[in-house]
Amino acid sequence: MRRLLTILAFLVTGVGLGFLSAAAMINGGPGTPIIASGPWVAWPKAGSVQADPYTKAHFAMTGELPLTASEVVIFHSETDDDANGLSGDCTYRISGRQLPARLWTLTVYASGGKLIDNPADRHSFNSRNVLRNSDGSFQIAVAPEPQPGNWIPTGNANRLTVLLRLFNVDSTVSNRLGEIPLPGIERLRCS
Amino acid sequence: MQLKNWHWLYWGTASLMLAVIVHLAIVLFLPVVKTARQISTIEITGDIAQLAQIAFSDHQSAPIVSFRNPDISYAFCRFDLSERPLKISARFPRTFWSIGVYSDTGDNVYSLNDRQAGIHEIELILVDGSRGDEDAAEAVTTAENTIVVSSLARTGIVIFRALIAERSEAQNVAQRLAASSCEMS
């Protein structure tokens, strides 16, 4: 009986440790080749044939089929500037300036990478259609209730993920992605 | 050291070794299993070499392209180069566009965008290069607007992407993409 319990403990410990450590690394744990900047995280080797196994496993898990960084760099965020998880019940202000790329898109998703159904059918803004201030800066409200200006509704979504895609990043920063001044995500209030 | 301590050291080491095996198995086989299954779901909407599109209003396309970008119009076709090459006739609007060739495990083995191409109508011949020893897909321009791509992936998917800068452009962008085609040549 004691030997059986020992073997059971061996299996539970081994499988559990293996599973948890793999999950942590696939989600960008310590030692993975991610670029972190404020609330944003990017996997610079995404899509590449030469990508490391953790990058490939990460995108297999999320279900994305990304282009390589030479075409698009994707920054994910699941938290605000204070590291609180993004929630559909809260109102956020995403503030940014000109980004060093040919164009950009900013999209809000519910968990699982699904677009959020909403009466306005609005899920994103891009560098061509976002309303800007006179100095070129912009603010995007992510909120359950209508907001003036650029507003992305959160519907009834629980957890949110924001993706900022930079298309054809300027060559001056393509090797220094962590230094790009990315938009801030400020939580204003929660219902 | 007492025999009892050796006992725990033995099982502790064995547990760690099992953890390493499980860790590696998950990380290495996830792309093989999950991405391949994801691409195979496209069989529902598109046969081999048949162009299919994702409607702008379709918010439930996650099994095909998770984290779909609503500012991008998508079209795709699956390919199997084991018998014949795939001929792709791509028709894009005059905006940002990209065409990406993916293996069954999600590797982007070839891509081209409007800035690189400099034109908006292009022919691609995708041939099986998986038997070769190339480090990456090799592309050779054979004639004006025609590129031969030696693909490391024998089977996979081609994804067409074109920017929808304004929502009012969505239908025109989709119609332009719909003029593209894939066929086994």
Interface residues (C-beta under 8 A of the other chain):
Chain A: T6 A9 F10 L11 T13 G14 V15 G16 L17 G18 F19 S21 A22 A23 M25 I26 G47 S48 V49 A51 P53 Y54 K56 A57 F59 A60 M61 T62 G63 E64 L65 P66 L67 T68 E71 V72 R102 L103 T105 T107 Y109 G112 G113 K114 L115 I116 D117 D121 H123 S124 N126 R128 N129 T161 L163 R165 F167 N168
Chain B: W11 A14 S15 L16 M17 L18 A19 V20 I21 V22 H23 A25 I26 V27 L28 L30 P31 K34 T35 Q38 S57 H59 Q60 A62 P63 V65 S66 F67 R68 N69 P70 D71 I72 F96 S98 G100 Y102 T105 G106 D107 N108 V109 S111 N113 R115 A136 L152 I157 I159 R161 L163 A165 E166 R167
